[in-house]
Amino acid sequence: MRVKLFVFAILSLIIFSACEKEAEKSPIAEKDLPPGTRVAQVLEVKDVAAYTYLRVKEKENEYWMAITKAQFKVGEWVYFMNAMEMTNFKSEDLNKTFDKILFVENAKNQQEVAEALQKVAEPQKPTITKTDVKVEKAEGGVTIGELYADPAKFSGKSVKISAKVTKVNLGIMDRNWFHIQDGTSSGEDFDLTVTSSETVNEGDVVTFQGKVAVDKDFGYGYSYKMILEEAKVLSKKM
């Protein structure tokens, strides 16, 4: 009888452990997240004046992170990309020294990530109409026609380009998306997509500088023959 009870107890423990392990999986599948996204579960929360400190578990690792003050609860999930590690950091607010802590930018909770993914999934790639526009080529820069005429030449390189902003989509996958045209083309390619952390308005004539990527696929129908990424705004006029 004791042997049966012992076996039952062991089986119950195995089943419980399996269920517990299943429950610790992120509710958003890794394949649905942008490349480079890190995911951790919140174990402890400490709020101070400007920051929220989270003790989290990422796979088998436990550590502390500091984020701009936000509402998180124990058991929730935090999604992030950019992080800077600091050692022997003393928080005056908590009167505590952390052996290691990550300072995280743009930490998101499950709902924020789900909403961002939904924005990407629903609209799909917009239909682009050619605009009657002529923008002077930036000094030391290139035109849209030149880019499309020789993608291999510019792939991975930083370029400068002046063009008119014809479409704007803000805050998708932690970046802003712009369509630009300058009046030039190569074959049927006359429009270039630009991503940036900066903001401009539809109708602005902008000089961007960014890195050219070729055959970029973000999923959800967002694939690009050519795209200008991490672009900085050098100048703009309405």
Backbone hydrogen bonds, N-H to C=O, Kabsch-Sander energy under -0.5 kcal/mol:
donor,donor_aa,acceptor,acceptor_aa,energy
5,L,1,M,-2.4
6,F,2,R,-2.4
7,V,3,V,-2.5
8,F,4,K,-2.6
9,A,5,L,-2.4
10,I,6,F,-2.2
11,L,7,V,-2.6
12,S,8,F,-2.5
13,L,9,A,-2.1
14,I,10,I,-2.3
15,I,11,L,-2.5
16,F,12,S,-2.6
17,S,13,L,-2.5
18,A,14,I,-2.3
19,C,15,I,-2.3
20,E,16,F,-2.6
21,K,17,S,-2.5
22,E,18,A,-2.2
23,A,19,C,-2.1
24,E,20,E,-0.9
24,E,21,K,-0.6
25,K,22,E,-1.4
29,A,27,P,-0.6
32,D,29,A,-1.4
33,L,30,E,-1.4
37,T,34,P,-1.7
38,R,80,F,-3.8
40,A,78,V,-2.1
41,Q,57,K,-2.4
42,V,76,E,-3.1
43,L,55,R,-3.8
44,E,55,R,-1.6
46,K,53,Y,-2.7
48,V,51,Y,-2.7
52,T,67,I,-2.4
53,Y,46,K,-3.5
54,L,65,M,-2.8
55,R,44,E,-2.5
56,V,54,L,-0.6
56,V,63,Y,-3.1
57,K,41,Q,-2.0
58,E,61,N,-3.1
59,K,57,K,-0.6
61,N,58,E,-2.3
63,Y,56,V,-2.0
64,W,100,K,-0.6
65,M,54,L,-2.4
66,A,102,L,-3.0
67,I,52,T,-2.3
69,K,50,A,-1.9
72,F,70,A,-0.8
75,G,42,V,-2.7
76,E,73,K,-2.1
78,V,40,A,-3.0
79,Y,108,K,-2.9
80,F,38,R,-2.3
81,M,105,E,-0.6
84,M,103,F,-2.4
86,M,101,I,-2.9
88,N,99,D,-1.3
89,F,98,F,-1.8
91,S,89,F,-0.6
91,S,96,K,-3.2
92,E,90,K,-0.7
95,N,91,S,-1.5
96,K,91,S,-1.5
98,F,89,F,-3.5
98,F,96,K,-0.5
99,D,97,T,-0.5
101,I,86,M,-2.4
102,L,64,W,-2.1
103,F,84,M,-2.9
104,V,66,A,-2.5
104,V,102,L,-0.7
105,E,82,N,-2.2
108,K,79,Y,-2.7
110,Q,77,W,-0.5
113,V,109,N,-2.2
114,A,110,Q,-2.6
115,E,111,Q,-2.4
116,A,112,E,-2.0
117,L,113,V,-2.5
118,Q,114,A,-1.9
119,K,115,E,-1.9
120,V,116,A,-1.7
121,A,117,L,-2.4
122,E,118,Q,-2.5
124,Q,120,V,-0.8
133,V,131,T,-1.5
135,V,182,D,-2.1
141,G,138,A,-2.5
142,V,160,K,-2.5
147,L,143,T,-1.9
148,Y,144,I,-2.3
149,A,145,G,-1.6
150,D,146,E,-1.0
150,D,147,L,-0.7
153,K,150,D,-0.7
154,F,150,D,-1.0
154,F,151,P,-0.6
155,S,151,P,-1.7
156,G,212,V,-2.9
157,K,154,F,-2.4
159,V,210,G,-2.7
161,I,208,F,-2.5
163,A,206,V,-2.3
164,K,181,Q,-3.2
165,V,204,D,-2.9
166,T,164,K,-0.5
166,T,179,H,-3.1
167,K,179,H,-1.2
169,N,177,W,-2.7
172,I,175,R,-2.0
173,M,171,G,-0.6
175,R,172,I,-0.7
176,N,196,S,-3.0
177,W,169,N,-3.6
178,F,194,V,-2.9
179,H,167,K,-2.2
180,I,192,L,-2.6
181,Q,164,K,-2.1
186,S,189,D,-2.1
189,D,186,S,-2.0
190,F,188,E,-0.7
192,L,180,I,-2.3
193,T,226,M,-0.6
194,V,178,F,-3.2
195,T,228,L,-2.7
196,S,176,N,-2.1
203,G,165,V,-2.9
204,D,201,N,-2.1
205,V,237,K,-3.2
206,V,163,A,-2.8
206,V,204,D,-0.7
207,T,235,S,-2.9
208,F,161,I,-2.7
208,F,206,V,-0.6
209,Q,232,K,-1.9
210,G,159,V,-1.9
211,K,229,E,-2.2
212,V,157,K,-2.7
213,A,227,I,-2.8
215,D,225,K,-1.7
216,K,224,Y,-1.9
218,F,222,Y,-3.2
222,Y,219,G,-2.3
223,S,221,G,-1.3
224,Y,216,K,-3.4
227,I,213,A,-2.3
228,L,193,T,-2.7
229,E,211,K,-3.1
229,E,227,I,-0.6
231,A,195,T,-2.7
232,K,209,Q,-2.9
234,L,207,T,-3.1
234,L,232,K,-0.7
235,S,207,T,-1.2
237,K,205,V,-1.9
